[in-house]
Amino acid sequence: MNQMLQTCVEDPKVLDVKDIDYIEIYTGNAKQSAFYYSKMYGFQITGYSGLETGNREFSSYFLEQADARLIVTSPYSAEHSIAEFINKRGDGVRDIALLVDDVDKAYNDALQNGAIGVTEPYEQNDERGIIKKAVLKTFGETIHTLVERKNYEGVLLPGYKSINHKVANNNGIVRFDHLAICVENMQEWISYYEKVLGFSMVKQFHKDEISSKASALMTKVLQNGTERIKLAVIEPAEGKKKSQIQEFIEYNKGAGVQHIAVLTEDILKTVETLQNNGAEFLYTPDTYYEMLPSRVGEIDESIEMLRKLKVLVDRDEEGYLLQIFAQPIQDRPTLFFEVIQRKGSRGFGNGNIKALFESVEREQALRGNL
C-alpha cells in the first residue's frame, strides 16, 4: 500500500490539472542562482520578493522564458525550514506547482483520492488580482502547489514586484517538456499519481533496456490529461555496482527531481548558445554518430553539427526527437537540465536511453561513485 495514500480509493476523481505553473528551486543564494539561470539558460528575471517587498523570511526571484517559469528561493535565517532543506540536499526542486481551474475542487478531490494535504486552500491578492492556492505532499520533501489564476492578471504571484532585469538573450526555451524523478519505490509513486492526480502511464523501460555491465535502472512515464505534464519516475535496479539513480538518492538524501527537460524549437542553436554561455554537457563518443544515418534515416540537421555539439537523435513511428543532458547545476551529482526538441515524436528517446545511461555512468565513475 502506498504510504502517501491515506485510503484505498475504488473510483478516484480525476483532477483537472492543466499544466506546470512554475517550478521552485531552493538554493543557497537566490540572487546568484537567478543570475545563473538568466545568464546561462536565458531566463528573464521578471519578479522579486524579499526584504524590500516586506518579505522578512526569504528572498525569491521569478524567472520566465516563454511558458517556462522558475522561482529560486533562499532563506534569510539559518533556522528556517528552507535552510534545513538546502543543508540536507543542496540546491533542489521543492515545488512543482500545478495550474488548475478550481483550487477548492482540485484539493478536495485529491484528498478524497487519498492525498496528504499540506496547506488548505487560501487566497493571495495584490493590485493584479487574486490567486488561490493549496498544497499537496508528494515524493521526498517535494510538494505540489495547486494554483488557480482565473482572477489574476499576468504570470507573477502576489508578493512579487515586477522587475525587468535583462541579463541575457532568450535561448529558445519554450516550456518544460518533462521532469525525471528518482525514487526508491517506483510503483508506489506510479500508483500515487494515477490514483491521486489522475495521471496515466504511457511508457515503461525495464532494467534490461537501461543497463550496462555495472548497473541498471527502471523507469515508467506518466502524463496528465492535457499531455502538458510528463513525469519519468525512475528507481535503481540491482546490478554489480551502484546505480546512478542510487547515487542521486544518496546525495539528495532521498527522492527528488533528477532533471528538468526544457523544450526548444531549435536545439542546435540553443545548445550552441548554452555552450557559449559556459554550459557543460555530457560527452557522447563519435562512434554514436557513425551509425546515426542508418538508425534514424533522413533528418533536417547536419550530422557533423550534431557530432560537434554532442546532441543525440532518436526516431519512432511519429517522427524524431533530439536531446542532450547537461552537467549537474552544482557539485553534488543531483539536479541537472535536459534540452530536447521534438519533430513529431512524443517519445523519450528509446534508442538513446542506453547512450545517455552510459554517458551518466562515465561521469559517475569519474566521481568515484560507481
N, C-alpha and C positions, 0 to 999 in steps of 0.2 A: 504493500500500500504506500502510495506517495506520501512522504511526510509533510508535504506542502498542501495536501488536500485534506481539509478538515472532515469532510464526509464523502461517502461514495455517491456520486450523482448518476442516476439512471438515464435521465434525459437532460443533459446540460443545455443551458441557454447559450446561444452564440452571440458573443459581444460584437457590437458594431464598431470595430476598430478600423479606422481609415488609413492611417499612415504613422510613421515615426514623426513626432512633432519636433523633438530635439534629443540630442544625446549629451548628457552632462558628465564631464570628467573631473574627478577630484585630483588636485595637483598641489605640489608643494609651493609653487609660485605662480599664481594665476596670471600676473602681468607678463612674466616671461613666456608662459605657455601660450597666451594669446598672441604674442609676437611670433612665436614659433609657428603656430598654425596659420597665421596670416602670411608671414614671410615665406615659409616653406611650402604650404599647401594652397595658398591663395584665398583663404577665407578672409572676409572683410569684418573688422571689428565694428559692430553697429550698436552695441549696448553695454552699459556698465552699471553695476550695483556694488556699493561699498560705503565707506565712511562718509563720502561726500553726498550720498543719497539717503543717509540715515541708517544704513545697514551697519550695525556695530559688531556683527558676528563673523562675517566672511566677505570676501570680495569675489565678484563674478564678472566675467566678460562674455558677452553674447556675440557669436560669430556666425556669418552666413556666407554661403556660396550657392547661388540658385536655390534649390529646395533642400539643401543640406544645412542643418543648423547645429552648431556646437555651443555648449556652455562649459567654460573652465572655471573652477571654483577653488579658492584657498581659504583656510580659516585664519582669523586674527589671533586666536588663542591656542596654545599647545594642548589645552584641556578639552577643546571642542571635539565632538564626535568625528568631524571631518579629519582632524589631525590624527585621531586613532586609526581611521581608515588608511590614511596615507602612510603612517608609520608602519602599518602592517603589510601593505600591498605596494607602496609606491604610487605613481600615477595610474589611475584606472577608471573604468566606466562605473559610475554609481547609479545613473538613472537612464533608462531607455524610455523616454516619455512617449505616450501613445495618444494620438489625436482621435477623439470620439465626438459624436454629435450630442450626446446626453450623458454627462458625468454621473448623475444620480442613478440612472438606469444601468449604465455600464458597471458601476461599482457594486450596486446591489445584485446584479446578475452574476458578477464574478464571485461575490461572497456566497450566493446560493449554489454556485458551481463548486464551492469548496476552497476558494482562495482565502488567504490571510490578509486582512486589511491592516495597513499601517496608519493611514490618516483618512478619516471620513471626509465626504465632500465638503468643500469650503470655497469661498469666493475671495478673489483679489481684484482690486479696481484701481484705476487711475484715470487721467484725462482721456485715455484712449478707449475706455470702456471697462467691461467686467469679464474676467476669466474665471472659470470654475475648474477646480482640481480635486483629485483624490489620489491616494497612493496605495499600491498593492506590493506585497513582498514577492520576490522571485528568487532565483538561484543565488547562492553565496550571500553577499551583502548588497546585491543589486536590487533595485526597485523599478517598478513601472508607475510613473505618474500619469494618471489619466487627465487629459487636457481638453476642455471644451472652449472653443473660441468664437462661437457664433455671435456673441455680443461684444466683440473686441476688434479693433482696427489694427492691422499690421501684424507682424510676427514676433515682436518683442513680448516681454512679460511685465506685469506691474512690478514696480520697484526698480526697474532699469531705466536709466536715462539714455536717450538716443545720442550716439556719437558717430562721427564719420572719420574713422582713423584708417586711412588707406595706406597700408604698408606695402602691399604687393598687388600685382595684377591677378585677375581671375585666371585660374589654371585649368578651366574647362570642366570642373566637377559639377554635375547637375543634381545629384541626390545620393542618398545612401542606397546601395544595392542590396546588401545583406550584412548580417552580423554572424560571427562564429563564436560559439560559447563552449568553453571547456568545463566539463563536469565529471564527477566520479561515477555517477549512475545515469547513463543516457536515457534509459527507458522511463525512469522516474520523471524526468523533465519533459520527455515527449508526451507522457500522459498528462502532465500539468498543463501544457499549452493546448493540448487537444480538448481537455475537459473544462479548463477554466476560461481560456480565451477563444476557444473555437477554431484554433488553427488546424490545418490538415497536413499530413505527411506527404511529401511529393517525391522524395528521393532518399535512397539509403545506400551506403557503401559498407561492405563487410571488411573485416580485417585483412583478408587475403587480397583485397583490391588496393588497400593503402598500407603497404608494409615494405620493409627491407629485410635484409638478413638479421638486423639487430633489433628492430622494434616495429610496432604497428599501432593503428588506431581504428576506431569505428565511428561512423557519423550517420545521422539522419537529418534531412532537411524539412523544415516546416514553413508554411506560409499562411498568411491571413486571407480572408475572403476577397479583398481587393487586389491581392498579389503584390502589394506595395511593400509588405514586410516579409522578409525571409530570414529564417534563423537556421544556421547549421549547428546542430547540437553534437558535440564530439566527446568521446570518452577514450581513455587509454586502453589498449589491448595488450594482452600478455605477450611478451617477447623475450629475447635473450638479454636485452638491455633496456634501459629506461626509455619509455616513450616520450616524445616531445610534448605530448599533452600532459603527462605526469610531471614533466619539468615545469610547465606553466603552472599547474595546480600547486606545486611545492613553492614556487617563488611568489605566487599570488596568494598563498595561504588559503586556498580553497577555490571554488568555482568562480568563473568570471568571464568577461568578454575577452576573447583572444585577439580577434581582429575586426576592424571596421572596413568593409568594402565600399569604396566610393565609385559611382558610375560616371564615366566620361563619354563624350561623343567622338573624341579623337585621342586615343590612348598614346599614340606616338608623340603627339605634341605635348600632352600632359606629362608623360614620363620624362621627356627631354627637358621640359621646363623644371620639373621637380629635381632632376639631376643637376641642372644648372644652379638650382637654389641650394644644393648641398644634400639632397635626399639620397640615401643609400638603399639599394635593392638587393635581393638575393641573387646569387650567381647561378646561371644556367650554362652548362657546358656546350661548346659548339656542336658536339655530336647530335644534340637535340634538334638543331636546325637543319642538319643534313637530311634527316628523314621527314622533315615537315611537309614538303610539297606532296609527297606520296601519301602522307597520312591525312592531310586536311584538304587537299585539292587546291583549286584556284581561289585566291583571296586578293583583296584590293591592295594590301600592304606589301612593301618590299621585304623580302626575306632577309636581305642584308641589314635593313634598318631594324628589323625585329631582333636579329642577332646582336647588333650593336647595343641596343637598349635592353636586351635580355627579356623581352616580352614573349609570353607563351601564347599558343593558339590551340583551340580545340573546336571541332565541328560535330554537330549532331544532325538529326533529321530536319530541324527547323532553321538551321543556319550555323554561324560560328561565333565564337567569342575570343577576346584577347584579354590577358590578365598578367599581373605581376605582383609579388609580395615585397613590401618594404621591410627594412630592418626595424626592430622594436624602437619605440619612441624614447626609451630610457635604457639604462644599463641592465636593469632586470629583464630577463627574456620573457616578457609578458605581452602587453598590448602593442599591436602594430597595425598598419593600414595595408589594404589591398587596393589596387587600381584595376578596374575592369571596364571593358567596352563590349557591348552586345550588338551583333549584327544578325538578328533573327533568333539566335539561341537564347533559351530561357534556362539553360542548364548551369552546371557548376564546374565545367571543365573536367569532365570524367577522364578524358585522355591525358590531362595534365596532373591529375591527382598524385600519381607516383613521382613525377618530376618535382613537383612542389614539395612533397613529403621528403624526398631525398635532399633537396636544397636546404630545407629547415634542419634536417638531421646533420648536414655538414656543419652548419653554424653551431648546433648543439654540441657536436664533437669538439669544435674549436674552444668552446666554453668549458670543456672537461666534464660535461654533464650527461654524456651518452652512456 
